[in-house]
């Protein structure tokens, strides 16, 4: 989704991104995108002025995680 929204660029030399997820009282979520070491701020989406109730940090990779020859997941194998 981050690539679809043009928040990250798959063609950059960036290998890994750090996502800062901000959870708010009204159920909304803001996202800040940093470089892998969280030194350079890159983008944000949905971030509010109010203090979040919870903050999480996650890792995001710019490459696709789908293997085209096997689009079915391991959970949908034929028995």
C-alpha positions in Angstrom: 0.0 0.0 0.0 2.9 2.4 0.7 4.1 2.1 -2.9 0.5 2.5 -4.2 0.1 5.7 -2.3 3.6 6.9 -3.5 4.9 7.1 0.0 7.9 4.9 -0.7 9.9 4.5 -3.9 10.9 1.1 -5.0 13.5 2.5 -7.3 15.5 4.2 -4.6 18.6 2.6 -3.1 16.7 2.3 0.2 16.8 -1.3 1.4 14.6 -1.0 4.4 12.2 1.6 5.9 11.2 2.1 9.5 7.4 2.8 10.0 6.3 4.6 13.1 2.6 3.8 13.7 0.6 6.3 15.8 -2.7 5.0 17.2 -5.2 7.7 18.3 -8.2 7.7 20.6 -10.7 7.9 17.8 -9.4 4.7 16.2 -7.4 6.4 13.5 -3.8 5.6 12.7 -1.0 7.9 11.5 2.2 6.7 9.8 5.6 8.3 9.7 8.2 6.7 7.4 11.9 6.9 8.2 15.0 5.5 6.8 16.2 2.1 8.2 18.1 3.8 11.1 15.3 6.3 11.9 17.7 9.2 11.2 16.1 10.7 8.1 12.4 11.5 8.1 10.8 10.7 4.7 7.0 11.0 4.7 3.9 11.0 6.9 0.3 10.2 6.4 -2.6 10.8 8.8 -0.5 12.2 11.7 -2.4 14.5 14.1 -1.4 17.2 16.5 -2.8 15.2 19.4 -0.8 12.8 21.5 -1.2 9.2 20.3 -2.4 6.5 22.8 0.1 4.0 21.4 3.2 4.1 19.2 4.7 1.1 17.4 7.8 0.8 15.2 7.8 -1.7 12.3 10.1 -2.6 9.4 9.0 -2.3 5.8 10.8 -3.6 2.7 10.3 -1.9 -0.7 10.3 -5.1 -2.7 7.2 -7.3 -3.5 6.6 -10.2 -1.1 4.6 -12.2 -3.6 6.1 -15.1 -5.6 4.1 -14.9 -8.8 4.4 -18.6 -9.6 2.7 -19.4 -6.3 0.1 -16.8 -5.5 -1.8 -19.2 -3.2 -0.5 -19.0 0.4 0.5 -22.0 2.5 -2.9 -21.7 4.2 -4.8 -22.5 1.0 -3.0 -25.7 -0.1 -5.0 -28.5 -1.6 -5.4 -31.3 1.0 
